[in-house]
Amino acid sequence: HTPSRMAATADPFYSLRAEVEANLKDITSNSGGMSARNVEDALQRIHWDLEMLEESIDRVTANPAKFGITTDEVDRRHQFVASVKQQMSSIRSATSSRGGGSGGGGHAAQRESLLGGKNQSKAAKKAAADLESANDSFMDQENLRQSLLHREQDEYLDDLGQSLTRLGGMGKSISEELMEQEKIIDDLQQATDYTVHNMNDVNRLVSDMLKSKQGRSQLCLILLLVVAIMVVIFLIFVL
């Protein structure tokens, strides 16, 4: 798995890694024409770069979620550092074998190179400052991205809250409407019961009237009166 170009651009690890690979390739291709002192100086500069890489790996390992880097990526970075150290060891062995009997002079040069001079110390400090600046820039970009993400989440939650408020209002309105409908139905039920009760009373009265002669007479009289009224109304409207 190869990290994406975007990740390589944002993460300062990759820029320093590319520099280490370029320096190591330069030493390997030109080692035949370089003195043991020059080879050791170049390897020492790579050694300082590796120390900064290891420091950045330790920082990421302490809090991988903060930097958004997976465990597999951390393992690949450790493997890269180990591979470079192994190549440096092979180059030193080859340079030592080639130097042969120079003996004490070679050891003195290596010791002087490991101790480093003032210029090399300045270069190492500058490289460390550049890496720290790159790390700060990366963290600023990450913080900005997190801030924008949180803002989008807040806006989404605000919209969701407003939607829930509207739904709550609609639910309340529906509940009030149902209560009004229930009241209307209750009133209608009471009116129906009252009407049925009155109809039962009328039916009972009519039944009682039909059972008695006087009641029959009264019923016939009522029917005649109703017919007469209807005839009069008809004549009024026709004439």
C-alpha positions as CSV (number, residue, x, y, z in Angstrom):
1,H,0.0,0.0,0.0
2,T,1.5,3.4,-1.1
3,P,0.4,6.6,0.8
4,S,-1.6,9.0,-1.4
5,R,0.0,12.0,-3.0
6,M,-2.1,14.3,-0.7
7,A,-0.8,12.6,2.4
8,A,2.8,12.8,1.2
9,T,2.4,16.5,0.6
10,A,0.8,17.2,3.9
11,D,3.0,15.0,6.1
12,P,6.6,16.4,6.5
13,F,7.8,12.8,7.1
14,Y,7.8,12.2,3.4
15,S,9.8,15.2,2.4
16,L,12.6,14.3,4.8
17,R,12.3,10.7,3.7
18,A,12.8,11.7,0.1
19,E,15.9,13.7,1.1
20,V,17.3,10.7,3.0
21,E,16.7,8.4,0.0
22,A,18.3,11.0,-2.4
23,N,21.4,11.3,-0.1
24,L,21.7,7.6,0.3
25,K,21.5,7.1,-3.4
26,D,24.1,9.7,-4.0
27,I,26.5,8.1,-1.5
28,T,25.9,4.6,-3.1
29,S,26.5,5.8,-6.6
30,N,29.6,8.0,-5.8
31,S,31.1,6.0,-3.0
32,G,34.0,4.8,-5.3
33,G,35.1,8.4,-5.8
34,M,34.6,9.7,-2.3
35,S,37.1,9.5,0.5
36,A,36.3,7.7,3.7
37,R,35.9,11.0,5.5
38,N,33.4,12.3,3.0
39,V,31.4,9.1,3.1
40,E,31.3,9.2,6.8
41,D,30.3,12.9,6.8
42,A,27.4,12.1,4.4
43,L,26.3,9.1,6.5
44,Q,26.4,11.3,9.6
45,R,24.0,13.8,8.0
46,I,21.7,10.9,7.1
47,H,22.0,9.7,10.7
48,W,20.7,13.1,12.0
49,D,17.9,13.0,9.5
50,L,17.0,9.5,10.8
51,E,16.9,10.7,14.4
52,M,14.4,13.4,13.4
53,L,12.4,10.8,11.5
54,E,12.4,8.5,14.5
55,E,11.3,11.5,16.7
56,S,8.4,12.2,14.4
57,I,7.4,8.5,14.4
58,D,7.5,8.5,18.2
59,R,5.2,11.5,18.3
60,V,2.8,9.9,15.9
61,T,2.9,6.6,17.8
62,A,2.0,8.4,21.0
63,N,-1.2,9.8,19.5
64,P,-2.0,8.2,16.1
65,A,-5.7,9.4,16.1
66,K,-4.6,13.0,16.3
67,F,-2.5,12.7,13.1
68,G,-4.9,10.4,11.3
69,I,-2.1,7.8,10.6
70,T,-2.8,4.0,10.8
71,T,-0.8,1.4,12.7
72,D,0.3,-0.1,9.3
73,E,1.7,3.2,8.2
74,V,3.7,3.6,11.5
75,D,5.1,0.1,11.0
76,R,6.2,1.0,7.4
77,R,8.0,4.1,8.7
78,H,9.8,2.0,11.3
79,Q,10.8,-0.5,8.5
80,F,12.1,2.4,6.4
81,V,14.3,3.7,9.2
82,A,15.6,0.2,9.9
83,S,16.3,-0.4,6.2
84,V,18.3,2.8,5.9
85,K,20.3,2.0,9.0
86,Q,21.2,-1.4,7.5
87,Q,22.3,0.2,4.2
88,M,24.4,2.7,6.2
89,S,26.0,-0.1,8.0
90,S,26.8,-1.9,4.8
91,I,28.3,1.3,3.3
92,R,30.5,1.8,6.4
93,S,31.7,-1.8,6.2
94,A,32.5,-1.4,2.5
95,T,34.3,1.9,3.1
96,S,36.3,0.4,6.0
97,S,37.4,-2.6,3.9
98,R,38.4,-0.4,1.0
99,G,40.4,1.9,3.3
100,G,42.5,-1.2,4.4
101,G,45.6,-0.3,6.2
102,S,44.8,3.4,6.8
103,G,44.0,2.1,10.3
104,G,44.3,4.9,12.9
105,G,43.7,7.6,10.4
106,G,40.4,6.1,9.4
107,H,39.3,5.7,13.0
108,A,40.3,9.3,13.7
109,A,38.3,10.5,10.8
110,Q,35.3,8.5,11.8
111,R,35.6,9.7,15.4
112,E,35.8,13.3,14.2
113,S,32.9,12.9,11.9
114,L,30.7,11.4,14.7
115,L,31.6,14.3,17.0
116,G,30.7,16.7,14.2
117,G,31.8,20.2,13.6
118,K,30.2,23.5,14.2
119,N,28.8,23.8,10.6
120,Q,27.3,20.3,10.8
121,S,25.7,21.2,14.1
122,K,24.2,24.3,12.6
123,A,22.9,22.3,9.6
124,A,21.3,19.7,12.0
125,K,19.6,22.5,14.0
126,K,18.3,24.1,10.8
127,A,17.0,20.8,9.6
128,A,15.3,20.2,13.0
129,A,13.8,23.7,12.9
130,D,12.5,23.0,9.3
131,L,11.0,19.8,10.4
132,E,9.4,21.4,13.4
133,S,8.0,24.2,11.2
134,A,6.6,21.6,8.8
135,N,5.0,19.7,11.7
136,D,3.5,22.9,13.0
137,S,2.1,23.7,9.5
138,F,0.7,20.2,9.2
139,M,-1.0,20.6,12.7
140,D,-2.4,24.0,11.7
141,Q,-3.9,22.5,8.6
142,E,-5.3,19.6,10.6
143,N,-6.8,21.9,13.2
144,L,-8.4,24.0,10.5
145,R,-9.9,20.9,8.9
146,Q,-11.2,19.7,12.3
147,S,-12.7,23.2,13.0
148,L,-14.5,23.2,9.6
149,L,-15.8,19.7,10.3
150,H,-17.1,20.7,13.7
151,R,-18.8,23.8,12.2
152,E,-20.5,21.7,9.6
153,Q,-21.6,19.3,12.3
154,D,-23.0,22.2,14.3
155,E,-24.9,23.5,11.4
156,Y,-26.3,20.1,10.7
157,L,-27.4,19.7,14.3
158,D,-29.0,23.2,14.2
159,D,-31.0,22.2,11.1
160,L,-32.0,18.9,12.7
161,G,-33.1,20.7,15.9
162,Q,-35.3,23.1,13.9
163,S,-36.8,20.2,12.0
164,L,-37.6,18.5,15.3
165,T,-39.2,21.7,16.6
166,R,-41.4,22.0,13.5
167,L,-42.4,18.3,13.9
168,G,-43.2,18.9,17.5
169,G,-45.5,21.8,16.6
170,M,-47.2,19.8,14.0
171,G,-47.7,17.0,16.4
172,K,-49.2,19.4,19.0
173,S,-51.6,20.8,16.4
174,I,-52.7,17.3,15.3
175,S,-53.3,16.4,19.0
176,E,-55.4,19.5,19.5
177,E,-57.4,18.8,16.4
178,L,-58.0,15.2,17.4
179,M,-59.3,16.4,20.8
180,E,-61.7,18.8,19.1
181,Q,-63.0,16.0,16.8
182,E,-63.4,13.8,19.9
183,K,-65.5,16.5,21.6
184,I,-67.6,16.9,18.5
185,I,-68.2,13.2,18.3
186,D,-69.1,13.1,22.0
187,D,-71.7,15.9,21.5
188,L,-73.1,14.1,18.4
189,Q,-73.3,10.9,20.4
190,Q,-75.2,12.7,23.2
191,A,-77.6,14.3,20.7
192,T,-78.2,11.0,19.0
193,D,-78.9,9.3,22.3
194,Y,-81.4,12.1,23.2
195,T,-83.1,11.8,19.8
196,V,-83.4,8.0,20.1
197,H,-84.8,8.5,23.6
198,N,-87.4,10.9,22.3
199,M,-88.3,8.7,19.4
200,N,-88.8,5.8,21.8
201,D,-91.2,8.0,23.9
202,V,-93.1,9.0,20.7
203,N,-93.3,5.4,19.6
204,R,-94.6,4.3,23.0
205,L,-97.2,7.1,23.0
206,V,-98.4,6.1,19.4
207,S,-98.5,2.5,20.4
208,D,-100.6,3.4,23.5
209,M,-103.0,5.5,21.4
210,L,-103.4,2.7,18.9
211,K,-104.4,0.3,21.6
212,S,-107.2,2.4,22.9
213,K,-110.4,3.5,21.0
214,Q,-110.1,7.0,22.2
215,G,-106.5,6.9,21.1
216,R,-107.6,5.7,17.7
217,S,-110.0,8.5,17.4
218,Q,-107.5,11.0,18.4
219,L,-105.0,9.6,15.9
220,C,-107.6,9.7,13.1
221,L,-108.4,13.3,14.0
222,I,-104.7,14.2,13.9
223,L,-104.3,12.6,10.5
224,L,-107.3,14.5,9.1
225,L,-105.9,17.7,10.5
226,V,-102.5,17.0,8.9
227,V,-104.2,16.3,5.6
228,A,-106.3,19.4,5.8
229,I,-103.3,21.5,6.6
230,M,-101.4,20.1,3.7
231,V,-104.3,20.8,1.3
232,V,-104.6,24.4,2.6
233,I,-100.8,24.9,2.1
234,F,-101.1,23.4,-1.4
235,L,-104.0,25.7,-2.4
236,I,-102.1,28.7,-1.0
237,F,-99.0,28.1,-3.1
238,V,-101.0,27.0,-6.2
239,L,-103.4,30.0,-6.2
